[in-house]
Amino acid sequence: VQLQASGGGLVQPGGSLRLSCAASRSLFSINVMGWYRQAPGKQRGLVASSTSGGSTNYADSVKGRFTISRDNAKNMVYLQMNSLKPEDTAVYYCNSKRFFGSRYDDDWGQGTQVTVSS
């Protein structure tokens, strides 16, 4: 799966951004779509995920502030980020996982920079 992420930028603390991820195939064929982030000097970690069955999962640090959503007709996944904090500054990556029995395909987009600063 090819993934194209966009929507990052510079925003003040308390502001909002919406990230978008365009997938090259139908989201119905993808088991899990997710957003991850990596700050300088830190490991990449899960921000939010959405399954084809409609379940969502969020990192504790973003619960209540971020929302992941899908537009299946457009093969798009979004991450709405509200009440942004400086600690949300990171490169955000779109991810897709497709499971095939005991193995899975794991694909990544190119990343989009989010900077939260006054």
Backbone hydrogen bonds, N-H to C=O, Kabsch-Sander energy under -0.5 kcal/mol:
donor,donor_aa,acceptor,acceptor_aa,energy
4,Q,22,A,-2.0
5,A,3,L,-0.5
6,S,20,S,-2.4
9,G,113,Q,-0.8
11,V,115,T,-2.7
14,G,84,L,-3.3
15,G,12,Q,-2.3
17,L,81,M,-2.1
19,L,79,L,-2.6
20,S,6,S,-2.8
21,C,77,V,-2.1
22,A,4,Q,-2.5
23,A,21,C,-0.5
23,A,75,N,-2.7
24,S,2,Q,-1.6
29,S,26,S,-1.6
30,I,27,L,-1.4
31,N,29,S,-0.5
31,N,97,K,-1.0
32,V,97,K,-2.0
33,M,50,S,-2.8
34,G,95,N,-2.7
35,W,48,A,-3.1
36,Y,93,Y,-2.8
37,R,45,G,-2.4
38,Q,91,V,-2.1
42,K,39,A,-2.3
45,G,37,R,-2.5
47,V,35,W,-3.2
48,A,35,W,-1.7
49,S,57,N,-2.3
50,S,33,M,-3.1
51,T,55,S,-2.8
52,S,31,N,-2.1
54,G,51,T,-1.8
57,N,49,S,-2.0
59,A,47,V,-2.6
62,V,59,A,-1.7
63,K,59,A,-0.9
63,K,60,D,-0.5
65,R,62,V,-2.3
66,F,62,V,-2.3
67,T,80,Q,-2.3
69,S,78,Y,-1.9
71,D,76,M,-2.9
74,K,71,D,-0.9
75,N,71,D,-0.8
76,M,71,D,-1.9
77,V,21,C,-2.2
78,Y,69,S,-2.8
79,L,19,L,-2.2
80,Q,67,T,-3.0
81,M,17,L,-3.3
81,M,79,L,-0.6
82,N,65,R,-1.9
82,N,80,Q,-0.6
83,S,14,G,-0.6
84,L,15,G,-2.3
88,D,85,K,-2.3
89,T,86,P,-1.8
90,A,114,V,-1.9
91,V,38,Q,-2.3
92,Y,90,A,-0.6
92,Y,112,T,-3.0
93,Y,36,Y,-3.0
95,N,34,G,-2.7
96,S,107,D,-2.2
97,K,32,V,-2.4
98,R,105,D,-2.1
100,F,103,R,-3.5
103,R,100,F,-1.8
105,D,98,R,-2.7
107,D,96,S,-2.3
107,D,105,D,-0.5
109,G,94,C,-2.4
112,T,92,Y,-2.2
114,V,90,A,-2.8
115,T,9,G,-2.8
117,S,11,V,-2.1
117,S,115,T,-0.7
